[in-house]
Amino acid sequence: MNKDDLLLADSLYRIIYEKDPSFDPAIRILGVIHLQLGDVESGVTLCKEVVSISRSAYNLFALATAYSYKKNINKQHWMQYSLWIISIWIVGLFLLFEVGKMLSNITLISIENQTLFDESLFYLFQQA
């Protein structure tokens, strides 16, 4: 099913739900449709509602599915956070490496520009 079909199904099952709020197959399917559309909180709420009406195997299975969607959403968020943290760490290491190279070059240039005996110091030793 594509998203347009899910939206159409959502509107049709919503009409059934409004006409008979205790018809558990419509509530169960409406909850699953919300899950598939990405509205996890609403899907979980509808699945809890349908289980409170009837604790059938179908309704319990829908509730378990809703909780698994909720868990998968949390895993996706943690995966995204982890990827951002690793990316920032890699960029930080790269910047640290580049700054280190730059400071090393500055140090080498300053060493190369120094003379072993400073002329003024050499002049002082000759006077003594």
C-alpha positions in Angstrom: 0.0 0.0 0.0 1.2 3.4 -0.8 0.7 6.5 1.5 -2.3 7.7 -0.5 -4.1 4.4 0.0 -3.3 4.5 3.7 -4.8 8.0 3.9 -7.9 6.9 2.1 -8.2 3.8 4.4 -7.6 6.1 7.4 -10.5 8.4 6.5 -12.8 5.4 5.7 -12.0 3.6 9.0 -12.3 6.9 10.8 -16.0 7.2 9.6 -16.7 3.6 10.8 -15.0 4.5 14.2 -17.2 7.6 14.6 -20.4 5.7 13.7 -19.6 2.8 16.1 -16.7 3.5 18.6 -17.0 0.0 20.1 -16.4 -1.9 16.8 -13.0 -3.3 17.7 -11.9 -4.5 14.2 -12.2 -0.9 12.8 -10.3 0.5 15.8 -7.6 -2.1 15.5 -7.1 -1.5 11.8 -7.2 2.2 12.3 -4.5 1.9 14.9 -2.3 -0.2 12.5 -2.9 2.4 9.8 -1.7 5.2 12.1 1.4 3.1 12.9 2.1 2.6 9.2 1.6 6.4 8.6 4.2 7.1 11.2 1.8 8.4 13.9 3.1 5.9 16.5 1.6 7.6 19.6 -1.9 7.7 18.1 -1.5 4.1 16.9 -0.5 2.9 20.3 -3.4 4.8 21.9 -5.9 3.2 19.5 -4.5 -0.3 20.1 -4.7 0.2 23.8 -8.3 1.3 23.4 -9.2 -1.7 21.3 -7.7 -4.1 23.9 -9.7 -2.4 26.6 -12.8 -3.1 24.6 -11.9 -6.7 23.8 -8.8 -8.7 24.8 -8.9 -10.9 21.7 -5.7 -12.4 20.2 -6.0 -10.0 17.2 -6.2 -7.0 19.4 -3.4 -8.0 21.6 -1.3 -8.7 18.6 -2.0 -5.2 17.3 -1.0 -3.7 20.6 2.3 -5.8 20.6 3.0 -4.6 17.1 2.3 -1.0 18.2 4.8 -1.3 21.0 7.4 -2.8 18.6 6.9 0.3 16.3 7.5 2.5 19.3 10.7 0.6 20.2 11.9 0.8 16.6 11.4 4.6 16.5 13.6 4.9 19.7 16.2 2.7 18.1 16.2 4.9 15.0 16.7 8.0 17.1 19.6 6.5 19.0 21.1 5.4 15.7 20.9 8.9 14.3 22.4 10.4 17.5 25.2 7.8 17.4 26.0 8.7 13.8 26.0 12.4 14.6 28.3 11.9 17.5 30.7 9.7 15.5 30.7 12.2 12.7 31.5 15.1 15.0 34.3 13.0 16.6 35.8 12.2 13.2 35.7 15.9 12.2 37.2 16.8 15.6 40.1 14.4 15.0 40.7 15.7 11.5 40.8 19.3 12.8 43.1 18.3 15.6 45.4 16.7 13.1 45.4 19.7 10.9 46.1 22.1 13.7 48.9 19.9 14.9 50.5 19.9 11.4 50.2 23.7 11.3 51.8 24.1 14.7 54.6 21.7 13.8 55.3 23.7 10.6 55.5 26.9 12.6 57.9 25.3 15.1 60.1 23.9 12.3 60.2 27.3 10.5 61.1 29.1 13.8 63.9 26.5 14.4 65.2 26.9 10.9 65.3 30.7 11.2 67.3 30.6 14.4 71.1 30.6 14.3 73.1 28.4 16.5 75.1 31.3 17.9 73.3 34.6 18.1 75.6 37.4 16.7 75.1 39.6 19.7 76.1 36.8 22.1 79.2 36.1 19.9 80.2 39.8 20.1 79.9 39.7 23.9 82.3 36.7 24.1 84.8 38.5 21.9 84.8 41.6 24.2 85.6 39.6 27.3 
